[in-house]
């Protein structure tokens, strides 16, 4: 019997024959399952990509790529994350080739994100077509698209499509930090469970923060999904600890979404007192509410509105004693973690001279206004102003600009984490009280400042001891009443909440 004729599609590789005894029906079922998985993963990825691109175009992102992918609404997180990242990587090429071949017509414009994702996946990814209308569109024009890609390579004098793609940044791997949610569980019980599969260490600075090896993926672990732990960077965790609110206090988180710092405050307050969490963006408010539900905190009220619209003289806020202000910022300190280098705005050169750009100036103007408003609440004793920016314009310059107002209202700068070596840029007297973290420290780029009302500081201060660390009397009273705290954690919390080193400008 003569052999079968060769396939007309020279690039096609026949599927291997199933092993003897394996029913053909099982192979068909496996292929169908793979097609269904690809079908749904592309649509989840397209939904995330739509939000990413719209947020990038408007410069009002609803969240980072990671936060959008790892939201509760996304089921196949790993496949979605890979598809979104790879589609963004190839996006300039896909846009050009789909436009030149006439594939992306007005009929498909409303589904263009799905067209991009599907085109990437079929042309460069797993090549599983599935049966959707967009898949059929790409398969119908696949030969035309591939020919256009070959011409593009010849025109740009490169050997392959990979050479057309911007090279990925080399990122130094960072430890995986994990904050234990003490509203739901204990640090020791989490360590006991995770030690079965990972090497786990306690962070030496931040209470209830665990350190795992770089690359540890716990997004699908039940401890995360059930809110017993939060995947939160160390620098981000330092913000709530710097504010150090007392149980029973009334607290405002002024720009709260996605809510990790909000629920950290609730844990530090042992679930007592009340927290008002403000978020202007409607979609981000939903994310905030999901975070709160997952944490189990029941002392948090959310407001979908502008913190600046709250009347500081409203009797409802007369007893607010602490405010955490982590406002909108450039995100330059976490741009690598956010994968901002994949965004179209980054490739357009929007990062050039970022510290003096129009956007930075607008952000810093808002930040000054928000910080001034936070300091105006009549009973507030502690205000933390923090950013995830590395730019002086959003950090030291904002603090310096409000110091005259702060002083007139009875505030002075305190030193959060006095043992931390990296302080503020020396651009004004007193900047040594400010705190910076840096990728060189294996962390994100954060900035933290702490304002304390002088009357409260004077009432709390005691003589320094044990290496010059001042400990407030209120801290002794507060922590001695929390029997769940071990002695080592108690000691660290007293050090961190210290009001030592208060300084006037």
N, C-alpha and C positions, 0 to 999 in steps of 0.2 A: 504494500500500500504506500503511495507516494506521501512525502511529508506535506503538511498544510502550507499554503502560501504564506510568505512573510506579511506581517501587519503593515498596513499603509501608514500608520502612525509610527514613525521610527523611534520616537521618544517613549513609546509605550513599552513597559516591561510587564509581561504576563504575570498574573498572580501565581504563586507556587501552588502545586497540587496539594490537596489536604493529605495528611498522613493516612496510611491504610487504616480502615476501620472508623475514621472520623466522618460522620454523616455530613453530606453537603448542606443540609438544612441548618446545621449549627453554624457553618461558615457564613451562610446568608444572614442568619440572625445576628451574628457578630458584626457583619458589615452594616446592616440596618441600624444597629445600636450606635455604631461609630458615626453614621451619617446624622442620626438624630442628635447626638451629643454635639457635633459640629454645628448643626443648624441652630440650636439654642445658644451655644457659646458665642456664635457670631452676633446674635441679636442682643445678648447681654453686653457684649463688647461695644456694639454700635451705640447702645443707649448711654454707656459711660463716655464713649468718645464724643458724642454729641454735647454732653455737659462740659467736657474738658475743652473742646474747641470754642464753644460759645462763651465760656468763662474767660478763656484766654483772649478772645477777640474783644470782649468788653472790659477786660482787666478787672473783672469782679467774679473770680472763680468761686464756685460753690464748695470747693475742696480740692485737695491735691489729687493726683492720679491714684495714689495708693488709698487715700481715704474714701474715694468714690468707689473703687473696686471692692474694697473690704467692708462696704456697708452691708447691713443685714439683707437688703433687697437682692443682692447678687448671690446666686446659688453656687455657680461653678467659678470660684474666685481665682484659682490658679490659671485656668484656661483663659478667663477673661483678662486677667492682668497681662499675660503673655501676648494676647491678641492686640490689646490696646497699645502696649509699648511698641510692639513690632510694627503695627500699622502707622503709628506716629513716626517711627524711624524711617519708614518708606513713603510717608505721605507726600512730600514734594514730588517724588518720582511718579507716584500713582496719579496725582492730580494732573500732571503734565501729560502722561501717556493716555489717560482716559479722555482728556479734553482733545488731544490731537487725533484720536481714533473716532471721536464722535460717540463714544459709548455713554458718557454721562450727559444725556439730553435732559431737557426740561421735565420730561416725564419722570425721571428718576431723581430730580433735584431734592425732593423732600426726603428721600431715603439715601442721600449721598454718603452719610457715615456708614451705613450698612454696605453700600457699594464699595467703599474704601476697604472696610474690614474683609469683606468677602473676596475682593480682588487680591488683597495681600495673601489671604489664607490659601486660595486656590493656586495663585501664581508662584508663591514662594514658601508657603507653609505645608500643610499636610495634604493638600490637593484633593480632599474629600469634597465632592461636589454637593451632595444632598439634593433635595428636590424643590427648594424654594425658588421663587421667581427671580430673585437677584442672582442666585447661583446659576440659574439657566441663562441669564443675561451674560454673565462672565464666561461661561463655557461656550456660548454661541460665538463670542468675539475673542476667545482665548488666543487663537492663532494670529489674529490681527494685532492684538496687544503685544504678544511676544515679538512679532516682527518690528513693531514700533520701538520696543525696548532694545532690540539689537541695533536699530538705526541710531538710537540715542547714545548707545555705548560707542559706536563708530564716530559719531559726531563729536563726542567729548573725549575721544581717544583713550578710552579705558577698556579693559579686557572683559569685565563682567559687571553685572548690575550691582553686585556688592561694592565695587569700587566707586559707584555713584553715591552710595549712602555715607552720610557723615559718620565718622568713627565715634564709637561710644567712649565716653569719658572713663578713665580708669579711677575707680573709687576704692579708697582704702577701706577694707572691711572694718566695721565697728561692732562692738559687743551688742548683743540683744538685751535690752533692758526691759524689765517686767515689773510693774508696780502691783503689789498685792492690795486688793480691795478689802480693807479690814472691816467694812460694813457687812461682808458676807463670810469671811473666812479668816484664818490666821496665817501669818507668814510661815510658821513652822510646818503647818499641814501642807502648804503649797510646796515647800522645799522637799518634804518627805515624798510627795507624789512625783515631782519633776526629777528628783535624783534617780528615779528608776530608769529614766531614758536620757537625761542630760546632766552635764556637770553644772551645778548651780552654786553661785557665791552670793553672799550678801554685800550690797554696796556699803562702803565705809562711811559715806557722808549722808545719804538720804535714807531715812527709816522706811522699812517695808519695800525697798527697791532691790530686786534681784538681778544678777548679772549672769547671762548665758553666753555660750560661744557665738561668734559671728555667724550669720546665716541660719541660725535656728528658726525654723518656721513653726509657729504655734497658732496660726490664724484659725485653723480648724479644730484646735484642742478644746475640749469641753470647758476647761477652766476659763478660757477666753469667751466662748459663746455664752456661758452662764454668768459672766460678769464677776467672777472671783478674782481675776487678774486683768490688768489692762496693759496692752503693748504701748508703752509710753517712754519716750526718751528721758534720760537723766536730767538734761538741762530743763526740759519742760516740767519735770517733777519738782525741781528746785524752786519754781515760781510760787506754788501754793505754800510750800514749807517756809519760804521767806516771809509770806504774809502772816503765817502762824496765828490764825484766828482762834479765839477761845470757844469751847463748847458753850452754847447758849447765846452767843453773839448773833446780831443781825449783820449779814454780809451781802455785798453786791459783787457779782461777777459781771463786769460792764460789757464785755464783748465775748460771750461765753462759748459759742460753737467752736469746735465740735463737742466740747463738754468734758474732756479729760481732766482739765484743771478744776472745773466746777465740782465734779464728783470727788476729786482728791480733797478739795476743801471740806466737803461733807464728811469724808472719812477722818480728816484731822479734827473735825468738830465732834467726832463720835456720834454723828447723826442728830446732834442736839442743836437748838437754835434754828435760824432760818437763813436761806440763801436766795436772793433774787438774781436770776440769770437772764441777762438781756442779750438778744440777738436780733439784728435788723433784718437780715436775709431770711425769707420765708423757708426756703429749702434747707438752709443750714439750721434753722430752728427745729425742723423735723429731725435732723441728725442729732442735735442737742438733746431733744426729748427721748430719742432712742437710747442714747448713752446713759441718760439718767435712769431710764427704766431698767437697763441692763445692770446698773450699779446697785439697785435696790435702795437708793437714797430716797427718803420720804420727806425731807425738809427743804426741798428745792422748788421754787416757783419760777416758771419760765415766762418771759415777756417777749413777744415778737414785736420789737420796737426799738427805737433809738435811745441809747443811754442818755444822750444829750437832752432828750425831751423830758427826762425825769426832773421834776422840780425839787431841788435839794432842800427847800423850805417846806415841802409837803409834810404834814404831821406823820404820814405813813412811813417816812424815811428818817424821822427825827432821831431814832435810836440806832441807826446804822453805824457800826464801829470799825468796820474794815472793808476796803474796796480793792478788788483785784482788777487792774486795767491792763489787758493784753490786747491792744487794739489792732485793727488792720494795719499791716506793714508790708514792706517789699518782699518779705520772706527770703531775703538774700542769704540768711544764715542756714537755711534748710533747703536751698534750691537743689542741691544734689540729691538729698533724700526725697524731695518732692518730684524728682525727675523733670525739672523745668527745662533742662537742656533738650528734651524731646519736643517741646512746644513750638509752634510756628513763630510766636513772638520772639523766642530766643534766637532762632535762625535768622530773623530779620534784623538782628543786631540791636535789639532793645536793651541789651545789657551794657552797651557801650556808655561809659561815663554815667553809670547808674546813680551814683551818689549825688549828682547835681542835676539829674533829669527832672523834667516837669512833674512826673509822677511822684518822685520822692519829695519834692517840695510840697505838693498837695497833701501827701500822706503826713508829713511832719506838721503841717498846719493843723490838720485834724487831730493829730496826736497831742499837740500842745493844748488845743481846746478841750479835749477829753480829759487830760490830766488836770487842767485847771478846774474843770467841773467836779472831778472826783474830790479834790481838796476842799471844795466849798461846802460839803455836807457838815452840818454843825457838830455832830457828835463823833465823827470819824476819827479814829486814833491811829490807824495804820493804813497806808496806801502803797501798794506795789504797782509800779509801772514797768512792764516788760515788753520786749519784742523778740522776734526771731530774725532780726536784721543785724547785719554787720556794719551798717552805715552810721557814721557819726551824726549825720543830719537827723536820723530817727532816734538816736540814743542820747549821747551826752548833750547835744545841742538842745534837745527837747527839755531835758532836766534843767539845764542851765537857764533856759528862758523862763521857766516857771519858779525858779528859786526865790525871786523877790516876793512874788505872791505867796508862796509857801511860807516864807518867813513871817510875812504880815499876818498869816492865819495861825501862826504858832507851830509850824512844822520845821523839822530839820532832817537832814539825811542820816540814816542809820546804816550800819554795815552788815548786810546779810552774809551769812557764811564767812565770818572773819578769817577762817583758816584757808579759804580759797585764794590762790596766789594771783590769778589773772583778774585785775581790777579795771576800772574805766580808763579811757584815754586821758592823759594828763592835760586837758584843755581848759580846766578851770580849777580853782582852789576847792578842794573837797571831792574831786572826782575819784579819789582813792576809796570812797565808800561805795562806789558803783561796782557792779560785777559783770564780767563777760565770760562766756564760754566760747570755745573755738574748736574747729575740726582737728587742730593740732593736739587737743586734749582727748581726742577720740569721741567728741560729742558734736551736737549741732551748734551752730553759731547763735547764741542767745545773749540778751542783755537784761539785767535785773537791777532796779533801783527800789529803795524802800524809804518812804517818808513816814516819820513818826511824830505825833504831836508832843511837844515838849512837856506839857503838863502830865501826860500819861507816862512819858519816859521817866520823869523825875519821881513819880509815885512808885514806879516799878523797880527802879535801880537799886542794886545792893553792891557792896564792895566786891571787886573782882577777886577770884581765887582760882587755883588750879591752872596756872599758866595764863592768868589774865583774862579769863572768860567770865564776863559778867552774867549773872543769872537773875531774872526778875522774880519777885515774890509771887506775882500772879502765876507764873509758870509752875512754881512748886505747888501752889494750891490746886491748879488745874490738873496737873499730871498725877499728883498723889491721889486724886479722886478717881482716876481711870485704872481700875485694877487689871484690865486686860493688857496693859503695857508692861513689858519686861523691864528690868533695871537697866539693861544696856540701851534699849530704845529710849527709856526715860532720860538717861544721861545725854544722849545725842540730841533729843528734842529740846532739852533745856539749853544746850549749847547753841542750837540753831535759832531758837527764839530769843536769844540774848539781845538786849538793846545796848550792848557795849559799843563804844566808839561813835556815839552821837556827836555830830559836828555841825556847827553853824558855818554857813558859807562866808 
